[in-house]
Amino acid sequence: MAFLPTPPLLIPEIAAGAAHDLDDVRVAARAAVDWACAGSNVAAGLPEPPVGDETWSLAGFGVRIGHGKRVGLAEGMARWLLAGRPAEMVGPGGSLGAYDAVLVMGDASSSRTDKAPGHTNPAAIPFDDAVLAALLHGDARALAETDLELATQVGAAGAPAWVSLAEQVAQVQSASVDVATAPFGVLYVVARWTVRWADPA
């Protein structure tokens, strides 16, 4: 599975002159998607319920991307990164264990600096450090225990997707963090896990 960030600036048409600011994140995210999607049965784990289907669009960022129903940011970024690959969109609490490949969508805190969307929250960096440690060490239990109330306070939109995913994992067999960067005061992470799913209850 791949953990992926959702900044709209990953899309060059939206980023325009700032497109190069996230080149490393864009390259890493696309590589992680290609790696994860070696399996034919793909799902995207979202931090909110999905609203669209394979015809989708993102709007409100200065340019409209796509030509279908308007969807949320995480769903739209999942569709864009999938680049036309078919995939099931799964909201928090949805079952992911039946899929060969899972993309887990969402950003960490958005309040690391004064210029961040959420301005500065002193809890943001410790929160992010704990999430990064869980991702790097393949600690599904720690990720499942992410404090969702604190995540809301620091603006970590990906937390519901991480928790939902981690609760369904029995064992992480390998883990890596490809990119962790916060150029705009928002922590963007690209990470990879291979897992053994827990048996359904």
Buried (B, 14 or more C-beta within 10 A) or exposed (E): BBBBBBBBBBBEEBBEEEBEBBEBBBEBBBBBBEBBBEEEEBBBBBBBEBBBEEEBBBEEBEEEBBEEEBBBBBBBBBBBBBEEBEBBBBBBEBEBBEBEBBBBBBBBBBBBBEEBEBBEBEBBBEBBEBBBEBBBEBBBEBBBBBBBEBBEBBBBBBBBBBBBBBBBBEEBEEBEBBBBBBBBBBBBBBBBBBBEBEEEE
